[in-house]
Each structure stands twice: as structure tokens, then as C-alpha cells.
Amino acid sequence: MKLSKEQALILKTLQEKDALKQQVYRRTGEAYDMLQKAVERVFQLLDRQVRSWPEPRPKVLLQEKGEHEISLTFGADVLVFNHHSNVFQFERSHSVWQSSYLREDEGRSFCGVIQIYNFLHDSIALHRQQDLGYMIARIFVNKDGHYFVEGKRQLGFLYNNFSQAEVSVDELSRVVESCMLYTLDFDLLVPNYDQVKIVSVEDLHRHHAHMSMGTTGKRLGFTFEADL
């Protein structure tokens, strides 16, 4: 059966794009495996040091939650590292297109993503379902195994050499440590009085059961673009 030009183009594009996305996904999976090792390295160091401190000691805990998620608890905070299952391309207005690295090979603009969220430990431990977590960074990995980080404050400019930086356990250990430093400096603020002055009976019961009153998070009304 002879294919039309359109049918041939569909098949060619499907084959090429699927192969590219599969390659990116594999690379991101490899990066996530390295990230797990980096988080484990940081955890072991913390755990070893904290055990020698006098009571009360901060909680240090490492948990693997399925194939694509790992969490690190330190003190009152939890960092959750999540490997997204999809592959994305940057929109044309994104600053990465200013680099010749992407212009030379558009396939480099397709990336897998590892997202990093900050939650309060009590929010998870006490099952406070309405409490908020915040994305503080996301790691983009392309088919070459190159990466850069988009994130808050120092996370947004320390790891942005996309054309040169390659994922490794050492590199990702630095990213994890930077995320922890940002998190430790990102404190829980008292919510505005008007946001908590009215309480339902359900909220009151929840408060007695879980020591929660309304929605708790480090920043109410926080957006990823804010708090630079």
C-alpha cells in the first residue's frame, strides 16, 4: 500500500519524536537515580551528625514513596523529590532559547522534569490534607544528560549552565544542599488575621484531632513567581 505524503510524514514524525522522548525519559530516569543517591548521601551525613547532638534532636528521615518519589525530612521541613512521567519542550519565549546550544539542535529543548517541593513535617505526619506545599525548584534534564535548575533565589542562578552542566551524584548533591538551605531560610509566617478569624465546627474538630486550624503553609497566597 502506497502512503500519501501526509501519511509518510506522520509516521516519520511519530518515529523521530517518540525516539527522542524515550531517550529524554531514560536520561531523566538516570538523573533521578543519581538524585536518590545524592539525597541518601546527604541523609547519611545528617543522620550521623545529628545522632551525636543532645536531646531534643531534630528529626531526620529518608523515605522512598514508590518508583518516582523520595522525601527527606529534616527538622520541621520535608523536601519531596518527584520524577514527572512526561517529557516537555520549552516555549519559545523561555530564556533557554537564547543559547546557541538549543538553536544548534532543537531536540535539546525537550526535557524531563524532577520537581522539588517543600512541606511542613506536621502537615504530612498529621494528615492535614488542606495544608500547602510549595515548589521551590525543578530540575530539567535533556537527551544529552545536561541539566539546569529553575527555582527560588540562589536556586535560579547557581545551576543554569545548560550547555555545559551534566548530571552526576556530586552535582545533584549540591542542588539538594542548596534546596535545604533555601528551605531552612523559608520560615512559617503567621497568617493574616482576616484569613483565620472565622472557623467552622469541622475546623474546630480538626484542630482538636490534629492541632490544625484552617490551611497551614509557609506562605499563604504564594506563587512560584513571587518571593524571588
C-alpha positions as CSV (number, residue, x, y, z in Angstrom):
1,M,0.0,0.0,0.0
2,K,1.5,3.3,-1.1
3,L,1.4,6.0,1.6
4,S,0.4,9.6,0.9
5,K,2.9,12.3,1.6
6,E,0.9,13.2,4.7
7,Q,0.8,9.6,6.0
8,A,4.5,9.2,5.4
9,L,5.2,12.5,7.3
10,I,3.0,11.4,10.2
11,L,4.9,8.1,10.5
12,K,8.3,9.8,10.2
13,T,7.5,12.5,12.7
14,L,6.0,9.9,15.1
15,Q,9.1,7.7,14.9
16,E,11.6,10.5,15.4
17,K,9.7,12.3,18.1
18,D,8.9,9.1,20.1
19,A,12.5,8.0,19.9
20,L,13.6,11.5,21.2
21,K,11.2,11.5,24.0
22,Q,12.1,7.9,25.0
23,Q,15.8,9.0,25.1
24,V,14.9,12.0,27.2
25,Y,12.9,9.9,29.6
26,R,15.7,7.4,30.0
27,R,18.2,10.2,30.7
28,T,15.8,11.8,33.3
29,G,15.4,8.4,34.9
30,E,19.1,8.0,35.2
31,A,19.3,11.5,36.7
32,Y,16.6,10.6,39.2
33,D,18.6,7.5,40.2
34,M,21.6,9.8,40.8
35,L,19.4,12.2,42.7
36,Q,18.3,9.4,45.0
37,K,21.9,8.6,45.7
38,A,22.6,12.3,46.4
39,V,19.7,12.5,48.8
40,E,20.9,9.3,50.6
41,R,24.4,10.8,50.9
42,V,23.0,14.0,52.4
43,F,20.7,12.0,54.7
44,Q,23.5,9.7,56.0
45,L,25.7,12.7,56.8
46,L,22.9,14.5,58.6
47,D,21.8,11.4,60.5
48,R,25.4,10.6,61.6
49,Q,25.9,14.1,62.9
50,V,22.5,14.7,64.5
51,R,22.7,11.4,66.5
52,S,25.6,12.9,68.5
53,W,23.6,16.0,69.4
54,P,21.9,16.3,72.9
55,E,18.2,15.9,73.1
56,P,15.9,17.3,71.8
57,R,17.3,16.5,68.4
58,P,15.8,17.5,65.1
59,K,14.0,14.7,63.2
60,V,16.0,13.3,60.2
61,L,14.2,10.8,58.0
62,L,14.5,9.4,54.4
63,Q,11.5,7.8,52.8
64,E,11.0,6.3,49.3
65,K,7.4,6.6,48.2
66,G,7.1,4.5,45.1
67,E,9.3,4.4,42.0
68,H,9.2,8.2,41.3
69,E,9.2,9.9,44.6
70,I,11.5,10.3,47.6
71,S,11.3,12.6,50.6
72,L,13.9,13.9,53.0
73,T,12.7,15.2,56.5
74,F,15.0,17.5,58.4
75,G,13.6,19.2,61.5
76,A,10.2,20.8,60.8
77,D,10.6,20.5,57.0
78,V,10.2,17.9,54.3
79,L,11.6,18.1,50.8
80,V,9.8,15.9,48.3
81,F,11.6,15.0,45.0
82,N,9.2,13.8,42.3
83,H,10.2,12.5,38.8
84,H,7.4,13.6,36.4
85,S,6.3,10.9,34.0
86,N,6.1,13.3,30.9
87,V,8.6,15.0,28.6
88,F,8.2,18.7,27.9
89,Q,9.5,21.3,25.4
90,F,10.3,24.9,26.4
91,E,8.0,27.5,24.9
92,R,9.7,29.9,22.5
93,S,9.6,32.8,25.0
94,H,11.7,30.9,27.5
95,S,15.2,32.3,28.1
96,V,16.9,28.9,27.3
97,W,16.3,29.6,23.6
98,Q,18.8,32.5,23.8
99,S,21.6,29.9,23.9
100,S,23.2,28.6,20.7
101,Y,23.2,25.2,22.5
102,L,19.5,24.8,21.8
103,R,19.5,26.6,18.5
104,E,22.1,24.2,17.1
105,D,19.9,21.2,18.0
106,E,16.2,21.8,18.8
107,G,16.0,18.2,20.2
108,R,17.9,19.5,23.2
109,S,14.9,21.7,24.2
110,F,12.9,18.6,25.1
111,C,13.4,17.8,28.8
112,G,12.2,15.5,31.6
113,V,11.5,17.2,34.9
114,I,12.3,16.4,38.6
115,Q,10.2,18.6,40.8
116,I,11.2,19.6,44.3
117,Y,8.5,20.6,46.9
118,N,8.7,21.8,50.5
119,F,6.1,20.7,53.0
120,L,5.9,21.1,56.8
121,H,6.6,17.8,58.5
122,D,3.5,18.2,60.7
123,S,1.3,18.6,57.6
124,I,2.2,15.1,56.4
125,A,2.6,13.4,59.8
126,L,-0.8,14.7,61.0
127,H,-2.5,14.1,57.6
128,R,-3.6,17.8,57.3
129,Q,-5.0,17.4,53.8
130,Q,-5.6,21.1,53.3
131,D,-2.1,22.3,54.2
132,L,0.1,23.7,51.4
133,G,3.4,22.7,50.0
134,Y,5.5,24.8,47.6
135,M,7.6,24.0,44.6
136,I,11.0,25.5,45.3
137,A,12.8,24.1,42.3
138,R,12.6,21.9,39.3
139,I,15.5,20.2,37.5
140,F,15.3,19.9,33.7
141,V,17.3,17.1,32.0
142,N,17.6,16.7,28.2
143,K,18.7,13.9,25.9
144,D,22.4,14.8,26.3
145,G,22.2,14.3,30.1
146,H,22.6,18.1,30.5
147,Y,20.6,19.8,33.2
148,F,19.7,23.2,34.7
149,V,17.6,24.2,37.6
150,E,14.7,26.7,37.7
151,G,13.9,27.8,41.2
152,K,13.8,30.2,44.0
153,R,16.6,32.7,44.9
154,Q,20.0,31.1,44.6
155,L,18.5,28.0,43.0
156,G,17.6,30.1,40.0
157,F,21.1,31.2,39.1
158,L,23.6,28.7,40.6
159,Y,22.7,25.8,38.2
160,N,21.8,27.4,34.9
161,N,24.8,26.4,32.6
162,F,22.6,24.2,30.4
163,S,25.1,23.8,27.6
164,Q,27.9,22.5,29.9
165,A,26.4,21.1,33.1
166,E,26.0,17.3,33.1
167,V,24.1,15.4,35.8
168,S,26.1,13.5,38.4
169,V,25.7,12.5,42.0
170,D,28.1,15.2,43.1
171,E,26.3,17.9,41.0
172,L,22.9,16.8,42.4
173,S,24.2,16.7,45.9
174,R,25.0,20.4,45.6
175,V,21.4,21.0,44.3
176,V,19.9,19.1,47.3
177,E,22.0,21.1,49.8
178,S,21.0,24.4,48.1
179,C,17.4,23.3,48.4
180,M,17.8,22.6,52.1
181,L,19.5,25.9,52.8
182,Y,16.7,27.7,51.0
183,T,14.1,25.7,52.9
184,L,15.7,26.4,56.3
185,D,15.6,30.1,55.5
186,F,12.0,29.9,54.3
187,D,10.0,30.3,57.5
188,L,6.4,29.8,58.5
189,L,4.7,33.1,58.8
190,V,1.7,34.0,60.9
191,P,-1.4,34.1,58.5
192,N,-3.3,37.4,58.1
193,Y,-5.9,37.7,60.9
194,D,-8.8,38.1,58.5
195,Q,-7.9,34.8,56.8
196,V,-8.4,32.8,60.1
197,K,-10.9,34.8,62.1
198,I,-13.9,32.6,61.0
199,V,-13.7,28.9,61.9
200,S,-16.2,26.1,61.1
201,V,-17.2,23.4,63.5
202,E,-15.3,21.0,61.2
203,D,-12.2,23.1,61.5
204,L,-12.6,23.2,65.3
205,H,-12.8,19.4,65.4
206,R,-9.9,19.0,63.1
207,H,-7.9,21.4,65.4
208,H,-8.6,19.1,68.4
209,A,-7.7,16.0,66.5
210,H,-4.7,17.2,64.6
211,M,-3.7,20.6,66.0
212,S,-4.5,22.3,62.8
213,M,-6.7,25.4,62.3
214,G,-7.5,26.1,58.7
215,T,-4.9,25.8,56.0
216,T,-1.3,25.9,57.1
217,G,1.7,26.7,54.8
218,K,4.9,28.7,54.9
219,R,3.3,31.3,52.7
220,L,-0.4,31.8,52.1
221,G,-1.1,33.1,48.6
222,F,2.4,32.1,47.5
223,T,3.0,31.7,43.7
224,F,6.1,30.3,42.0
225,E,7.0,33.7,40.5
226,A,6.8,35.5,43.9
227,D,9.3,35.6,46.7
228,L,12.4,35.9,44.4
